[in-house]
């Protein structure tokens, strides 16, 4: 009886149950060599650079019970991909921000989640084609479907509401994506009013056919969307990712198509040459008749610590009667070498080669741009 009384006394002072929270993350240092070549008509320019950068990512997850969960990642959200470049006199601040966070519930045959959702765009090129079908420049750098623009400039996440459920042998996922928040006066113009914001719907169905994994997908613009080159357009994208096992290796094949055809859209023009670093002039073409289409093909291979893929993209832009063609070739190859690996963390070295070649035909002249990046990344994961 004395033991029972002591147990109830201890329980009476015990704190309420709290969620199980787990912390982890990684820290990386990167040495990059960059070699750029530009040819536009008679203009030529070559630039070489040795770049030192670092990145810290802190991750937290909480299990609330009954399938409810929360996840978040903190990193330098305003830097390219979270990387901070060592600046003059080491004056960079390395500010840490909330890059993505989401919460929801995992159930036996379905799930839902909401927040800043991670995209894993490096393994799913549909987002790159949807948001960067036409190359342009921002500041001093070229931006296009080559060289992972979603992971670099959009931090590999997007705000949305996701719901997934098992249907047949596979899983169907639908995500309502919020791309921008436009504030406009109510008027008779299409797109004004309460729901003038940028909304899109991402649909995917992932299933297995034998040992082959097939994932058809589509992104559909529900309202007028704003991109780097054109504003107030409603593009659509569809295609599929296919993964084929080959012994100890995996082969991935992807193909996606996009198009947009909108009257009275806005064109954002950055100078005459979309791939020339240093072009900062900006102009707006109101009431443009936007008409473009393009496709992206990817072949990917994975064998142990080695990963490589090659992308080819072609886009035709016939906006306002022009006939501009863009061809992008992008190659990524890396080898991940584990120096140390344990249950508490790991230390790895990853040499990476990234090559982007852009060719543009603008009727009056041709544009050729190439960028080679060689990297060595040292990462501690914990």
C-alpha positions as CSV (number, residue, x, y, z in Angstrom):
1,X,0.0,0.0,0.0
2,X,2.9,2.4,0.8
3,X,4.4,1.6,-2.7
4,X,1.1,2.3,-4.4
5,X,0.7,5.6,-2.6
6,X,4.2,6.6,-3.6
7,X,3.5,5.8,-7.3
8,X,0.3,8.0,-7.3
9,X,2.3,10.8,-5.7
10,X,4.9,10.7,-8.4
11,X,2.3,10.6,-11.2
12,X,0.5,13.5,-9.6
13,X,3.7,15.7,-10.1
14,X,4.5,14.4,-13.6
15,X,4.3,16.9,-16.5
16,X,1.8,16.3,-19.3
17,X,2.9,14.3,-22.3
18,X,4.7,16.2,-25.1
19,X,5.3,15.5,-28.7
20,X,8.5,13.6,-29.6
21,X,10.7,16.1,-31.4
22,X,13.8,15.0,-33.4
23,X,16.5,17.4,-34.6
24,X,19.1,16.9,-37.3
25,X,20.6,18.6,-40.3
26,X,23.9,19.1,-42.2
27,X,26.7,21.6,-42.7
28,X,28.6,21.9,-46.0
29,X,31.6,23.7,-47.4
30,X,31.8,24.0,-51.2
31,X,34.7,24.9,-53.5
32,X,33.5,25.8,-57.0
33,X,35.2,26.6,-60.3
34,X,33.0,28.4,-62.8
35,X,33.7,29.0,-66.5
36,X,31.3,31.0,-68.6
37,X,31.4,31.7,-72.3
38,X,29.0,34.0,-74.2
39,X,28.6,34.6,-77.9
40,X,25.9,36.9,-79.2
41,X,26.4,38.0,-82.8
42,X,29.8,39.7,-82.8
43,X,29.8,40.0,-79.0
44,X,32.0,37.5,-77.1
45,X,32.8,37.3,-73.4
46,X,34.5,34.8,-71.2
47,X,34.5,34.8,-67.4
48,X,36.2,32.4,-64.9
49,X,35.8,32.4,-61.2
50,X,36.8,30.4,-58.1
51,X,34.1,30.5,-55.5
52,X,34.0,29.5,-51.8
53,X,30.6,28.9,-50.2
54,X,29.0,27.3,-47.1
55,X,25.6,26.1,-46.1
56,X,23.9,25.0,-42.8
57,X,20.5,23.3,-42.8
58,X,18.7,22.5,-39.5
59,X,15.8,20.1,-39.6
60,X,13.2,19.3,-37.0
61,X,10.3,16.8,-37.0
62,X,7.6,16.1,-34.4
63,X,5.4,13.1,-34.0
64,X,2.1,14.2,-32.4
65,X,0.5,10.8,-32.3
66,X,-2.4,9.3,-34.2
67,X,-0.5,10.1,-37.5
68,X,-0.3,13.9,-36.9
69,X,3.2,15.3,-37.7
70,X,5.2,18.5,-38.2
71,X,8.4,19.0,-40.1
72,X,10.6,22.1,-40.8
73,X,13.9,23.1,-42.2
74,X,15.9,26.2,-41.5
75,X,18.7,27.5,-43.8
76,X,19.8,30.7,-45.5
77,X,16.6,31.2,-47.3
78,X,17.6,34.2,-49.3
79,X,20.7,32.6,-50.7
80,X,20.9,30.5,-53.9
81,X,20.0,27.0,-52.7
82,X,20.9,28.1,-49.2
83,X,24.5,28.6,-50.1
84,X,26.3,31.7,-48.8
85,X,29.3,32.9,-50.8
86,X,32.3,34.2,-48.9
87,X,32.1,37.9,-49.6
88,X,34.7,40.7,-49.4
89,X,36.3,40.9,-46.0
90,X,34.0,38.0,-44.8
91,X,31.1,40.4,-44.2
92,X,28.3,38.0,-45.2
93,X,25.7,37.5,-42.4
94,X,24.7,33.9,-43.0
95,X,21.2,34.6,-41.7
96,X,19.1,31.5,-40.9
97,X,15.4,31.6,-41.9
98,X,12.5,29.2,-42.1
99,X,12.9,27.7,-45.6
100,X,10.1,25.1,-45.5
101,X,7.6,23.8,-42.9
102,X,4.5,21.7,-43.2
103,X,2.2,19.7,-41.0
104,X,-0.6,17.2,-41.5
105,X,-1.6,13.6,-40.9
106,X,-0.5,10.2,-42.2
107,X,-3.3,7.6,-42.2
108,X,-3.5,4.0,-43.4
109,X,-4.6,4.7,-46.9
110,X,-4.4,8.5,-47.3
111,X,-2.6,11.6,-46.0
112,X,-2.8,15.4,-46.1
113,X,-0.3,18.2,-45.4
114,X,-0.1,22.0,-45.8
115,X,2.6,24.6,-45.6
116,X,5.8,25.3,-47.5
117,X,6.2,21.8,-49.1
118,X,9.6,20.4,-50.3
119,X,9.5,19.6,-54.0
120,X,12.6,17.3,-54.5
121,X,12.8,19.0,-57.9
122,X,16.2,17.5,-58.7
123,X,14.4,14.2,-59.1
124,X,11.3,15.7,-60.7
125,X,12.0,18.1,-63.6
126,X,8.3,19.0,-64.2
127,X,8.6,22.1,-61.9
128,X,11.7,23.4,-63.8
129,X,9.8,23.2,-67.1
130,X,6.7,24.8,-65.6
131,X,8.4,27.8,-64.2
132,X,11.5,28.3,-66.4
133,X,10.6,27.3,-70.0
134,X,12.3,30.5,-71.4
135,X,15.8,31.6,-70.3
136,X,16.4,35.2,-69.1
137,X,18.8,37.1,-66.9
138,X,18.4,38.5,-63.4
139,X,21.2,40.8,-62.1
140,X,24.5,39.3,-63.4
141,X,23.5,35.7,-64.0
142,X,21.6,33.7,-66.6
143,X,18.6,31.8,-65.4
144,X,16.9,29.0,-67.4
145,X,15.8,25.4,-67.3
146,X,19.4,24.3,-67.2
147,X,21.2,24.0,-63.9
148,X,18.3,23.2,-61.5
149,X,16.6,26.7,-61.2
150,X,13.9,25.4,-58.9
151,X,16.4,24.2,-56.4
152,X,18.6,27.3,-56.7
153,X,16.1,30.2,-57.0
154,X,13.0,28.8,-55.4
155,X,14.7,27.0,-52.6
156,X,13.2,23.7,-53.7
157,X,9.8,24.3,-52.0
158,X,6.4,25.8,-52.7
159,X,3.4,26.8,-50.6
160,X,0.5,24.4,-51.0
161,X,-2.1,22.0,-49.7
162,X,-1.5,18.4,-50.6
163,X,-3.8,15.4,-50.3
164,X,-3.0,11.8,-51.3
165,X,-4.9,8.5,-51.3
166,X,-4.4,5.0,-52.5
167,X,-6.4,4.2,-55.7
168,X,-6.0,0.8,-57.2
169,X,-2.3,-0.4,-57.1
170,X,-0.9,3.2,-56.8
171,X,-1.2,6.5,-55.0
172,X,-2.9,9.6,-56.3
173,X,-1.7,13.0,-55.1
174,X,-3.2,16.4,-55.7
175,X,-1.6,19.6,-54.5
176,X,-3.2,23.1,-54.7
177,X,-0.2,25.4,-55.3
178,X,-0.2,29.1,-54.3
179,X,2.4,30.9,-56.5
180,X,1.7,34.6,-55.8
181,X,-0.6,36.9,-53.9
182,X,-1.8,39.7,-56.2
183,X,-3.8,42.6,-54.8
184,X,-6.1,44.2,-57.4
185,X,-9.2,46.4,-57.4
186,X,-12.5,44.7,-58.3
187,X,-13.3,45.3,-62.0
188,X,-14.7,43.6,-65.0
189,X,-11.3,42.4,-66.1
190,X,-10.7,38.7,-66.0
191,X,-8.6,37.7,-63.0
192,X,-9.5,40.7,-60.8
193,X,-11.3,40.4,-57.5
194,X,-11.0,38.0,-54.6
195,X,-9.4,35.1,-56.4
196,X,-6.9,36.9,-58.6
197,X,-4.0,35.3,-56.9
198,X,-1.8,32.7,-58.7
199,X,-3.1,29.2,-58.2
200,X,-2.1,26.0,-59.9
201,X,-2.9,22.3,-59.5
202,X,-0.3,19.6,-59.4
203,X,-1.6,16.0,-60.0
204,X,0.4,12.8,-59.9
205,X,-0.3,9.1,-59.8
206,X,2.6,6.7,-58.8
207,X,2.3,3.0,-59.4
208,X,4.4,-0.1,-60.3
209,X,4.1,-2.1,-63.4
210,X,6.2,-5.2,-62.6
211,X,9.5,-3.8,-61.3
212,X,9.1,-0.5,-63.2
213,X,7.8,2.6,-61.4
214,X,5.6,4.9,-63.4
215,X,4.5,8.4,-62.3
216,X,2.4,10.4,-64.8
217,X,2.0,14.1,-63.7
218,X,0.4,17.3,-64.7
219,X,0.5,21.0,-63.6
220,X,-2.4,23.1,-64.6
221,X,-2.7,26.8,-64.2
222,X,-6.0,27.7,-62.6
223,X,-5.6,31.5,-62.6
224,X,-3.2,34.0,-64.2
225,X,0.3,33.2,-63.1
226,X,3.4,35.4,-63.0
227,X,6.8,34.2,-64.3
228,X,10.2,35.8,-64.9
229,X,9.5,36.4,-68.6
230,X,5.7,36.6,-68.9
231,X,3.0,37.7,-66.4
232,X,-0.7,36.9,-66.4
233,X,-0.4,33.6,-68.3
234,X,-2.0,30.2,-67.6
235,X,0.4,27.5,-68.7
236,X,0.0,23.7,-68.4
237,X,2.5,20.9,-68.2
238,X,2.1,17.1,-68.4
239,X,4.4,14.1,-68.7
240,X,5.8,11.3,-66.7
241,X,8.8,9.9,-64.7
242,X,9.7,6.3,-65.2
243,X,12.3,4.4,-63.1
244,X,13.7,1.0,-64.3
245,X,15.8,-1.2,-62.1
246,X,18.9,-2.7,-63.8
247,X,20.6,-5.0,-61.4
248,X,22.4,-2.8,-58.8
249,X,21.7,0.3,-60.9
250,X,18.6,2.4,-61.6
251,X,17.7,4.0,-64.9
252,X,15.3,7.0,-64.9
253,X,13.5,8.4,-68.0
254,X,11.4,11.6,-67.9
255,X,9.5,13.5,-70.5
256,X,7.4,16.6,-70.1
257,X,5.6,19.1,-72.4
258,X,4.4,22.6,-71.6
259,X,2.4,25.3,-73.5
260,X,0.8,28.7,-72.9
261,X,-1.4,30.7,-75.2
262,X,-2.8,33.9,-73.7
263,X,-3.9,37.3,-75.1
264,X,-3.3,40.6,-73.2
265,X,-0.5,39.1,-71.0
266,X,2.5,41.1,-69.8
267,X,6.0,40.4,-71.1
268,X,9.0,41.2,-68.9
269,X,12.1,41.9,-71.1
270,X,15.6,41.9,-69.7
271,X,17.7,43.5,-72.5
272,X,18.2,42.0,-75.9
273,X,20.2,38.9,-74.9
274,X,18.6,36.6,-72.3
275,X,21.9,34.9,-71.6
276,X,24.4,37.7,-71.4
277,X,25.6,38.4,-67.8
278,X,25.5,42.1,-66.9
279,X,22.3,43.0,-68.8
280,X,20.1,44.7,-66.3
281,X,17.7,46.8,-68.4
282,X,14.1,45.9,-67.8
283,X,11.0,46.8,-69.8
284,X,7.4,45.7,-69.8
285,X,5.3,44.9,-72.9
286,X,1.7,45.2,-71.9
287,X,-1.0,43.4,-73.9
288,X,1.4,40.9,-75.4
289,X,0.0,37.8,-77.3
290,X,1.9,35.1,-75.5
291,X,2.3,31.9,-77.4
292,X,5.1,29.4,-76.4
293,X,5.5,25.6,-76.2
294,X,8.4,23.4,-75.2
295,X,9.4,20.0,-73.9
296,X,12.0,18.4,-71.6
297,X,13.6,15.0,-71.9
298,X,15.8,13.4,-69.2
299,X,17.9,10.3,-69.0
300,X,19.3,9.5,-65.5
301,X,21.4,6.7,-64.1
302,X,22.3,5.8,-60.5
303,X,24.8,3.1,-59.4
304,X,25.8,3.1,-55.8
305,X,27.3,6.5,-54.8
306,X,27.4,7.6,-58.5
307,X,24.6,9.7,-60.0
308,X,24.4,11.4,-63.4
309,X,21.7,12.7,-65.7
310,X,21.4,14.6,-68.9
311,X,18.5,17.0,-69.8
312,X,17.5,18.3,-73.2
313,X,15.0,21.1,-73.6
314,X,13.6,22.8,-76.7
315,X,11.2,25.8,-76.5
316,X,9.5,27.7,-79.3
317,X,8.4,31.3,-78.4
318,X,6.0,32.8,-80.9
319,X,4.9,35.7,-78.7
320,X,3.6,38.7,-80.7
321,X,4.6,37.1,-84.0
322,X,8.2,36.5,-83.2
323,X,9.8,33.1,-83.8
324,X,12.5,32.5,-81.1
325,X,13.9,29.1,-80.5
326,X,15.8,27.9,-77.4
327,X,17.8,24.7,-76.9
328,X,19.2,23.7,-73.5
329,X,21.5,20.9,-72.8
330,X,22.3,20.2,-69.1
331,X,24.6,17.5,-67.6
332,X,25.0,16.7,-63.9
333,X,27.4,14.1,-62.6
334,X,28.5,13.4,-59.0
335,X,30.2,10.8,-56.8
336,X,29.4,10.6,-53.1
337,X,32.3,9.3,-51.0
338,X,31.6,8.5,-47.4
339,X,34.7,9.2,-45.3
340,X,32.9,8.3,-42.1
341,X,29.4,6.9,-41.4
342,X,27.7,5.9,-38.1
343,X,24.4,5.9,-36.5
344,X,25.1,9.4,-35.1
345,X,26.1,11.1,-38.3
346,X,28.4,11.0,-41.3
347,X,31.1,12.9,-43.1
348,X,31.3,12.8,-46.9
349,X,33.1,14.3,-49.9
350,X,31.2,14.9,-53.2
351,X,32.9,16.0,-56.4
352,X,30.3,17.4,-58.9
353,X,30.4,18.4,-62.5
354,X,27.6,20.6,-63.9
355,X,27.5,21.8,-67.5
356,X,24.8,24.0,-69.1
357,X,24.8,24.9,-72.9
358,X,22.1,27.3,-74.2
359,X,21.5,28.0,-77.9
360,X,19.1,30.7,-79.0
361,X,17.9,31.6,-82.5
362,X,16.2,35.0,-82.6
363,X,15.9,35.5,-86.4
364,X,18.4,38.4,-86.6
365,X,21.2,36.6,-84.8
366,X,22.1,33.5,-82.7
367,X,23.0,33.3,-79.0
368,X,25.3,30.7,-77.5
369,X,26.0,30.5,-73.8
370,X,27.7,27.8,-71.8
371,X,28.6,27.4,-68.1
372,X,30.8,24.7,-66.6
373,X,30.9,24.3,-62.9
374,X,33.3,21.9,-61.1
375,X,32.6,21.5,-57.4
376,X,33.9,19.7,-54.3
377,X,31.5,19.6,-51.4
378,X,32.4,18.5,-47.9
379,X,29.3,17.7,-45.8
380,X,28.8,16.7,-42.2
381,X,25.3,15.2,-41.5
382,X,24.0,14.8,-38.0
